[in-house]
Amino acid sequence: MNLTIGAASANVPLALQDPASLTPDARAQRRASLGRSHRAVGVDPRYLQLPEGKRLWFVHVVLDLAVHAGCLGFTKHVYEYALGADAHEAEQAVRKYFAGLAPDSDVIHAEPRLSSAEHPEELAFPDQVRRLDMPAKPLMRTLSS
């Protein structure tokens, strides 16, 4: 079964299982396929590269105020991917992102752990990986009258 996300994302396949559970060949094929899909929808190629010495981190973030986080609704707990040489650098990337996105809310806890996805291409939205070396992708804004 190959599930896809909305039409605006040009049918980028969703990951139905942990990439680490795939065989190396299947993982490489899936990564190449996702990379083509990402390029087709205009993802900045820099987001698809893993700079030397950097790794992907999955970060559990706890905020002091509830924010609206898509399908999670209003919550103080959000989850981010970050790029960093170590856990501290990944945490700093997430803290910098939230300082710009929600200046009224403070990150009271950020717990990075190594991601099971080892390459940005393995993520459905690699352009949402928080990085210190690139500015955050701007949020979509609503039109005002």
N, C-alpha and C positions, 0 to 999 in steps of 0.2 A: 504494500500500500504506500502511495506517495502523496502525502498531504501537502497542501500549499497554503500560503497565506494570501491575503487580499490581492486583488488585481493591480493595485497601485505598486505592489512590490514585484511585479512581473513573474509571479509564480515561483518565487524562491522556495525550495523545498524546506519544510520544517525538519529538524532533527528529531527522529522518533526514538533514538537511543543514545546513550553516552558514546561519543566518538571513540573513547578509549576501548570500548568493547568490540570494535570492528577489527578485522584482520588488517595488517599494514597495507596490503594492496587495495582492499575495499575502502579503507580510510583515505588513501591517496586519490583514488578515483572520485570519491565523494567530495573531497577538498577541491579537486580540479573542476568538477561540475559546479559546485557552489561558487568558486572563483569566477567562472564564466558568467554565471547568473548575476553576481554582484557587479561585474564590469558592465553587463548589459543594461543595468538600471542606473548606471552612473556613479557608483560608489568610488570615491577618490582612491586611486590605486595605492596611495600611501597607507591607507587603512588596512590594505590586504597584505602588507609586508610586516614581518616580525623583525624589528631591528636587532642586530647582534647584541647578545647579552640581556635581552628583555624576554619576559615571559608573560603569559596571560594569567590574570588572577580573578577569582570570583569573590566579590566583596559583599558581605552582609552589612548594611548600613542601618543604624538606628538614629533617628532624628528626634529633636526635642518637641517638635510640632508635627501634627499629622498633615500630610500632603496628599494630593490626589495622584495616584500612580496607576493610571490606566485600568486594566482589569482587576487590579487589587483594590480599587476604590480608595477611600481615605485610610491612610496607614502611617505609622511611624517607622515601619520596617520596609526597606527597599533593597533591591539586589542589583548590583552593577558588575560589569566586567571592566577591568583596568589593566593597563600595561605597566610593567615595572621590572627593574632588575631584581628587586626584592619586595617583600611584603610592605615595608615602610614606603617605598616609592609608589606602589600601587595605592596604598591608603592616601598618600598625599594627592595623587591625581583625582581620587574620588572627592576628597575634601575641597580641593580647588574647584571642581565642577559644581558642587553644591553651594559653595560660597558665592558663585556667580549666578546660579540658577535660582536659589531660594535664600537670599541674604538675611531674611528674618528668621530662618530656621538654622539651628546649629547641629552639626554632626556630633552626637555624644558618644557614638561607638562605631567603629569601622573595623571589621574583622576579615582580612584577606586570607584566602586559601588558594593554592594552585588550582587552576581550572583544569578540568579533564579535557577540554578543547585546547590543543597545543598551538593551533594556528588560527589567525583571524578568519581565514576562509571557512573554518568549521562553524562559525557563528552565523545565525540568521541575519544579524544586523551588525556587521563588523565596524560600521561607522559610528556606532554608539559605545565603542570601547573608550573609556576615559584614559587620556594620555596627557602627560606633562609636556611633551614635545610638539603637540598640535593643539590649536584652539578647539574648544568644544563646538560641535556642529550646532548651528543656530536652531532654536526651536521654531516650529511653524507658528505664525501669528495669525490671529483672526482679523478680518477686515473690520474697521470701525466706520460708522457712518458719519 
